[in-house]
């Protein structure tokens, strides 16, 4: 290797290195610019925590702008308890289609299918017991078919629907 070719190599290698550094800087710059253009995401948890920190520690309780009124307003703006499932509908067939059929149409997890033979031992318990088991869960069947927002009446309506279909 001659000193001449060493020099040429070092020169070329330096050019490559420098251009890589420049390229990196350009990419970083571009990324920074693009990132700056993104809409800042609103983080509800952070906003809530911030509002909490900003809230006065103590306050005047009386009056329209007092803390009592503020608390009442805050409570009023809390989300209401979730509405009853299916707007409280007592349409057993509809509830069956939406909830119970997941398992009972095809015998998933050993659920009795919608044929009389699958229910032979169960019908003897009586409708009340079947309804109560559907509400509280039995074996692999989750309480209320896994829909905790179903009311007792809604579960009863769907059990009655199922029994009607089976006995048809
Ligand atoms: C996740 C699957 C699943 C869903 C969803 C489901 N069931 Fe069941 N169900 C089962 C299984 C499994 C059994 C059998 C449990 C056992 O006897 O061990 C069963 C049994 C029953 C029984 C008979 C109980 C008894 O005492 O013999 C009734 C009635 C019933 N289900 C009604 C319903 C109704 C009404 C719904 C909808 C609101 C529903 N099920 C949704 C799985 C399900």
Boltz pocket constraint, residues with backbone or C-beta under 6 A from the ligand:
constraints:
  - pocket:
      binder: B
      contacts: [[A, 95], [A, 96], [A, 99], [A, 100], [A, 101], [A, 102], [A, 103], [A, 104], [A, 108], [A, 109], [A, 110], [A, 111], [A, 112], [A, 122], [A, 125], [A, 129], [A, 130], [A, 131], [A, 133], [A, 134], [A, 138], [A, 139], [A, 140], [A, 141], [A, 142], [A, 144], [A, 145], [A, 146], [A, 155], [A, 158], [A, 159], [A, 162]]
      max_distance: 6.0
